[in-house]
Amino acid sequence: APQRELLRFAARDGVLVPGRRVPGRGAYTCRRLACFERAVARRGFARTLRQAVRIDPALARIYTEESMARELDG
């Protein structure tokens, strides 16, 4: 998928945060919740970002809010 269609995450003070403009090494996932969950389960964020990261479970809300918005727009 083109990069503009992916969600970017980076580490800030050891915490995973979403955002295209967050400085530092980035990790990308597709826009499906399953992709995010797979990256968490396989420690993909820590591996890609080259550091241990704390992952707030509320980040999954990004995926559900976005999919709801797409359904309403579509």
Phi, psi and omega in degrees: 000145176298147185303326182294342179268358182259160175263134182256141176230151174218170178258132175232114182055038177080009180243135179287126179229142178276155173145134179290332186256007177290127183293156176105181180298137182246154174234139184242146171228160173290176187272013178262142179302323180300325179294316178298313181298322178295318179297322178294311184298324183266009181058033181294324179295313180298319181293313182291320182278352178059038175195156175290136179230143173272134183243116179286125180302337180293345178299333178299337179299330178305317184288319181288321178295319181293318181293325177295317180297319179295320180295321179291323179285328187280000000 
